[in-house]
Amino acid sequence: METQFGLHLIKLEHIKPAQVTTLAAAREQIANEIKAQRGKDLTFQLANQAYEGIIQAGSLDKYAAEAAAPVQTTGYFTQSNLPAPLAGPPALAKTIFALKKGELSSLLEINDGYTILYVDEVKEPQVPPLAEVRARVEKDFLDEQAQAKARDAAVALLAQAKKEGSLGAGAEKTKSQIRETPFFTRSQQATSGLPAPVAAQGLKLSTASPYPAEIAENGTTFYVLHFKESNPAGEDVFAGRKEPLRKMLTQEKQMQVMGSWLAYLQSRATITTDKKFLE
């Protein structure tokens, strides 16, 4: 199997056959699931009755007074920070914020059941006075400028190293510090001391291509990578893995042949669409 870390051999040690649970063992679970479903159905019916009552009463306040139903009021909240009682599916926030002032929502499903919302007031986004945010704005600006300069310096160093044919010569001219990793493998990238995406990019380099096309990035940190040398596995290691590797390569070749065969069949196939299944 191939992953972002390389090729892996997986050994299947045990298969547990599928089995049917006896009624006696599953009775309690079945009963709980039926109760939960009945409770959800009843909750929906009550919520739907409340919605119809609000429509008939003419407003949420009138219905609450007539039915003595409690109404919860929230403060102002943002789309990215909904109140805890309104926790629900990701699309819920978008539905809520599509409502305008004075609008009543339909029945909305939340984690704890259902809710009906009435938008009492909408506070439009406001630009705070500069005096209140000056310190933060200045810090963000300086951080952004520093990050841009760091990236430009890394790009310049990579170009200089390629031109000089030496990372050391390029680093000396730009007064940059060079750090060297120990030998590491695809399955032990953490030993490099580099973030996983950066280490994975470094493993793509070789003697023939010692520099990457672009600098590596991880957050606000930039890396200029250079391939120094590799440490090939010894013959004794290869001898112990020869047979598993042979089987793996054979399976991979079989999959390639199967994929080519399926692609050939698809290229010669005639596909028809029955419109009645699309209606």
N, C-alpha and C positions, 0 to 999 in steps of 0.2 A: 504494500500500500504506500502511496506517495502523499506526503503532507508538506507543509511549508518548511519542515525541518529536514526533509530528505526522504529516502526510501526506508520502509520498515518491514520487518518480517513478523507476522502475528501467528502465534501458535494456539490452535484451538484445542483445549484440553478436555472440555466436557460440554455436552449438550443436554439440557434438561427438557424432556418431552413435554408437550402441552398436556394439560389435564383439566378435567371438569371438576369444579369444587362441588362437594355434596350439598344438598339443600340444608341439611342440619348445620353445616359449617357456615353457610352463606346466609342463613335465615336472618340473623341480626343486621347484617349489612344491607340486605334487601329491604328490610323493614325501615331502616334509617333513611335509605334513599327515597322510599315511597313517601315517608313523612316529610322529608325535605322538599320534595316536588309538590306535595299537597300544600305545604306551607307557602311555597313560592306562588302557586296558583291562587291561593286565598289572598295573599298580599297584593297580587296584581288586581284581583277583583275589587278589593277595598280601595286601592289607589285609583282605579278607574271610576268607581262610584264617587270618590272625592272630586275627581276632575269634572265629572258631569255635574256634581253639586255646585262647583265653582262657576261653571258656565250658566247654570240656571239661576244662581243667586246674583250674578252680574259682576261680582268681584271676589277676590280672595278674602278680603277683610269681612265682607258680609257673610260669606260661607263660614268663615272661622267663628264669627259671633253666633250664627244660627246653630251650627253643629257643635259648638264648644270644642272645636278642634285646635290643638296647639299649633302655632306658626313660629318657625325659627327664623330669626333675622341675622344676616351676616353683616360684617363691615365691608369696606371696599377690599377687593382682592384682584390679583392679576391672573392672567391666563396660565402662567407657569407656577402659580402658587395658590391652588384652590383650597378652600377650607376643608378640614378633615371629613366632615359629614358628606361632602360632595365628591369624595373619592370614587372613581369609576373607570370605565374604559377610556383609552386615550382620546377617542373622538368626542368625549363628553364636553371637554373644555371648549372645543371649537363650536359645538352646538350652543353652549351657554353664551358665549361671546358673540354669537350671531344675533342674539336677541337685542332689541332696542328698548329704550326707556318706555315703561308702561305696557310692555308685552308680556303675555303669559305663555310659558312653555307648554309643550305637550307632555305626556307622561315619559319621564326619563329614568332609565335604569341606572342605579348606582350600586356600589358594593354591598350596601346593607338593605337593598330593596328598591324602592321607587321614590321619585321626588317630583314635585311640580314647582316650578320656579316663577316668580314674578319679579321683573326688573323695576325696582323702585327708583333707582337713581344710577346714572352713569357718569363717571368722572373721567373726562378726556385726559390723555397724556399731556403733561406739562413740562416745559423746559425749566429746570430749577435755576435760580439766580446764580450767576457766575461766582459770586462770593462764597456760596455754599459748596461748590464743587471744584473750586480752583485748584486746591491741593491734589485732588484725585485726578483731575484733567492733566495737570502738569506731570504727575507721576506716570500716568498712562502714556503721555506723549514721549517722555524721556525713555520709558521702557521700550516703546515701539521703535524709536530712533536707534536705541542701542542694539535692539534685535536686528534691525535692518543693516546696521554697520557690521555686526558680527557675521551676518549671512554674506554680505558683500566681501568681507575679508576672507571667508572660507572659499568662496568662488574664485577670488583672486589667487589664493594659495594653491588651489587645485590647478588652475591654469599655469601658474609659475612652475609648479612641480612637474607638470607634463612637458613644459618648454625646456626646463633644465634637465629633465630625465632623472630627477632626484628630489624626493620629498624633503630631505635634509637641507638641500641647497635652497629650496623654495621657502622652507621654514626659517632658515637663517636670515634671508632677506626681509621676511615679513615679521621677524622676531616672534615666531610662534613656537610653542612647545610641542614636542613629539612624544607620544606615549606608545609603547609596544605591548601587544597582547601576548599571552602564552599561546602555544598550539591548542586549538580546540576543534571539535568535530560538530557536525550538524546536530547530533543528539545531545551535545554538551555545550551549547552556545553560551550558557550562563557563565562558564569559566572564563570567557573572554573579557568579562567586566563591561561589556557593551550592551545597550538595549537590544532586545531581540530583533527588531527590524533592521538595525544597523549591522548587527553581527551577520544576519542572513544576507545582507547586501555584500558584506565583505567576503563571504564564502563563494560568491560568484566570480571573484577576481582570480587571476592566474598569472603565471609567468608571462604568457603571451599578451595578457591584458591586465597589467598591474594597477591601473587607475580606473575608477568608475567614470561614467559619462557625466554624472552630476554629483554634487556633494550629498551626504546623507543628513537627514534631519530627524530629530526626536524632540518634539515640543519646541522649546526655545533654544535648544542646543544643536550645533552644527558640527559635522565631522567630515574631515578629508581623509579618505581611506587609501591605503597603499599596500599592495601585496608584497611581502618580503620573501617568504619561502614556505614550502609545504613539507610535511613529514609523512611520507608514504608509509602505509602499513607494511609490516614485515611479511615475508613469505609464509612464516608459521601461522600468522593470523589469517592470511588468505586461505591457506590450506584447510583450516578448521571451518571456514565459512564457504568454501567452494561449492559444496553440494546445495546448501540453501540458496545461494546466489544463483546457481544454475536453474533451480526450480522456479525461482522468482522471475528470472529473465524469460524462461520458457512460458510461464503464465502470462507475462506481459506481452510477449510476441503473439500468443494465442488471442489475447484480447484485441490487439491491433488488427489481426486477420479478421476476427469476428466483426469489428467495427467497420472495416473496409467492405466486408461482404454485405452488411446491413445497409451501408451507404450506397452500394451498387444496386441492391434491391429497391431502395427508396427512389433512386434515380430512374428506374424503369417502371415504377409503380404508377398507376392511374388513381388519383384521389378524387372522389366525388363527395359532395356535401348535400345532405337532405335538408332542405330549408325548414321542414316542419319541426325538426329537432332544435332549431335556433329560435323558434317563436315562443 
